[in-house]
Amino acid sequence: MSNNSEDAIRALNAWLDQHEDEVADGDVDEILQQFLAEYNAVESLTDNEQAHALFEQAMEQETAPEAEKLLKEAVELDPDFLDAKTELVHIQYDDPIDQIHQWLNLLHEEKEKLKADGYFDKENIGDFWLIIETRPYMRTLYTLAKQYLDMESYTLAIDILEDMIELDTDDHLGARFDLAGCYMMMEDAESLNQLFDQYEGSDSVSMIFFQAITAYRIGDYDLARADILRLNDTIPEFSAFVSGDLKDEDLDENVQYCIYEPGTIEEIMCNMTPFFLVLENEALLIFMNQCLDQIDNSPLN
């Protein structure tokens, strides 16, 4: 959901609070039409709305200086604008370690504010993405996790990603796929299996692929082989992917943006992006190709 949409939801929630008695007795459609009429009739934006408009503009800029200028203006209008401050760190700090320190400071400050406002109370844990006010915190957490992944700091990434799926159990941001990849890299089959079960991983080709590689790495070759064959039955391009024969024209053009249809080779490729190094293991590739060769050479084929 865009920041503009989140602004509208905030405005709606505030409007409903102001018209509580009318809402209790009125027709829902009529009430929503009244809100929209008032919302769209406002000629001047609040500081918060202006800040979000500047943020949207900044994200469309082609150069860092132009984006930085707009982001600074957004933060001046709304000093608590975590999304803008998180993006500014990208621009203002080149050293990944410096970026991490800045994001940790921002997260600490934001968490203290959210705690003071009651958002970290027990009844909210697990539903953070359903609460508009906690979404920026989740996005910054994910930014930090991605940085740890880029640095191959899998233990640190796991801490953040596990925190994310605890705060948002429905995992609207897809942190579970990065978490599964980290468990694979750490050869933590037990944690991966628990995650697999928690999110019904049998329906996700990415999860099955992570499980197959993990099984291979810990020596459970029967499970690894079964998962590889299962993927081959599900995805027509899987054999070409494993053998390296998959061509660009065989892929959806959106795969480079990590936009994919679930249950496809694009899903695997997108979710494997931080972990492709593991596929440079020659022994693993030989094993996977041997599993698939057994199908091709079967008397039934």
Secondary structure as UniProt FT lines:
FT   HELIX           3..18
FT   HELIX           20..25
FT   HELIX           28..41
FT   HELIX           47..59
FT   HELIX           64..77
FT   TURN            79..80
FT   HELIX           82..92
FT   HELIX           96..116
FT   TURN            117..120
FT   HELIX           122..124
FT   STRAND          126..127
FT   HELIX           128..130
FT   HELIX           132..134
FT   HELIX           135..150
FT   TURN            151..152
FT   HELIX           154..167
FT   TURN            169..170
FT   TURN            172..173
FT   HELIX           175..185
FT   TURN            186..187
FT   HELIX           189..198
FT   TURN            199..200
FT   HELIX           201..203
FT   HELIX           205..217
FT   TURN            218..219
FT   HELIX           221..234
FT   TURN            236..237
FT   HELIX           238..243
FT   HELIX           248..250
FT   HELIX           253..257
FT   TURN            262..263
FT   HELIX           265..272
FT   HELIX           273..280
FT   HELIX           282..296
FT   TURN            299..300
//
